[in-house]
């Protein structure tokens, strides 16, 4: 697809882009006919339609009773003819929150922490000031986004909301710096009284992991999840700005860009999303992870019950939040479990039926379309 076509499409929707998060206001997906006829033709058509709306490259992996299926559309790099391919790495954004929650709940199963422990117990003095009080916030409330803590990614100081991102894309951040930014703001609400998505919650949860274990969060995730499951293309990059090949490119647009360009943002320092959105993976690895998680391979029954106990967060699209897992409702009423994620240049969704028998992972090479029905259309095409 020509650069000018992508540029126009990106600009058309850039005002509604959500650069730093996941679980946006639920998309109003178009109704899909009931019953899926034969193969995955409708899913492929939805991928093609996403490219027609301006997504540079779209990729999906489906696993059901008929075995794996991979569909692709568009180009892995603009102004080339190379399609996205299975096995290519991409930034998975907030899908990484499921990894954090899994590690925390594994530690609980081992008796090393309790999800009802306060944040103050493990991180004394860190969550304090401007109405924030870590002694009144539990680890569970971090994991299900009921802590009320401000999301640091909404503060202009981290340069995620416009062209300033390009100037600061290689800045290195420490978790403590990110938490301090959040502490400069009053909480959204008293702990436990409401729900609001906040990336700060998972920065803190990963810091709790480090305090409990005495090891980097990355090491715990690698030893507990990535290596045992054989996720050979999945890793947590620290401050490394590159996405190692094989990989496509990622693109975004900025509302304050006078030239209305589609910017290649494949490389940036992901420490600004430490532990809450820095995961790099593939469709195949994410499919394997969620299959194992939902089948009870990674957590014992008590912790799986905790993880899958949800509270309502919407009426369509993403409708319920557990601990590092969310529930999604298709237009035909099918309930799915998993997570979505977006950081500059990428949008990902990984969803499955509760029994793990029918799963999908989608990837767009832009985050500008986060609030459009494009991803929802693909999910509906597969599950309705």
Phi, psi and omega in degrees: 000137184294148180302319183295328178291314177298318182301314180295318181292319178298316182294326182298332183240002187296333181296340180252009181293147175241095193290333193245358192232199175210179183051060177287179170307132188305135178288144178271086184293144176293144179296142180243148177299146179283147178086125180259118184273120172055187174346222187229035184297321182290324176295319178296319179298324178291324174298314179299320181294324178298318177295322177298334177275353176120359175293125182300311181218139181228138183221142176218144173235128181239140173232123176215195182298341179271003181098185182283148173222137176237128176239148180216155177207157180076206185233144176290336176218130184300148181067023170231170179257006183281118180285155170301145184234150173302140180095352177282139180277155176204163174285128185262359175057222188288357169305331179298342178296329177296327177293314180301311182299322179297316179297315179301314182289331172296318178296324176295316179300332179275358180079016184268342172206173175231138181295346175267003171299149175280156174297324180300325181302318185263332182232066187301131176081354185281316181262094188200147176100150179055036179089357177275138182213103182295343178284349180249005182242132180261163175299321177302319180291332171295313187289333179252014173061037174249016181287331185085357183291136180299141177275114183301335181293347177273353182273133179302341184296338180265359169060047180252000189253012181181200184300338178300337178304320183296322180289328187251013188295341180254011176296144176257132180242145172259147181306320181298325177296317182295320178293320179299323177299316179296322183289346176285354181245149172291152178294158179293326184193165176297145182307132176084355186268348183199187180226129171211133181291127181218122178295333179301327181305317185276336169299314179293319180298319178291327175293325175297316177305314181295322180292320181292317188266337186074015181232156176301145177305319181303320180294319180294316179296321180294314184284331186266333186233304191294311180290312180301326181272355181067038180276078191288343180251014183248134176198166176253116196276354183066239180254009180288123187278348187267153168254104186294145181290163359288137182201151172269198179249160179237142187228149175214173174228160182233135183296334182261019179271112182292339181266357177053046184272154164269114186264135173281114183239030181303317181262125167198160182284114186278004180298340177294342177246029187308123174068348178249352181192018186261000183300138171245134184202194177226167178298320181294317180293319180294323176299316180295319180299308184291328174300312180295317182298310184288339177272003176082017180287327188265337184225145174288166186306319183299316180286327175297323177297318177299312184299324186261009171276115190248161170238148182295140175227359181184178181247349176208161184067233178283114192245343182215147180238126172255218178256096181076002174232150174231159173255145182232137178244122178287172180295338179261008173094001178292131178266130180235157181234144177159223178197160172238173181196151177205133167225171183310122175095004183204146171223130186226144169223135178229112189223153185207153166297157186299328180277359178077008186279340182221116189226155176216142170232127178241151178217127170251144180270033172204152176258357186294336186263022185301324185259013176263166181279010186300311178294318179300324179297319180294317180296316177299319181298329181274325189252354181248000000 
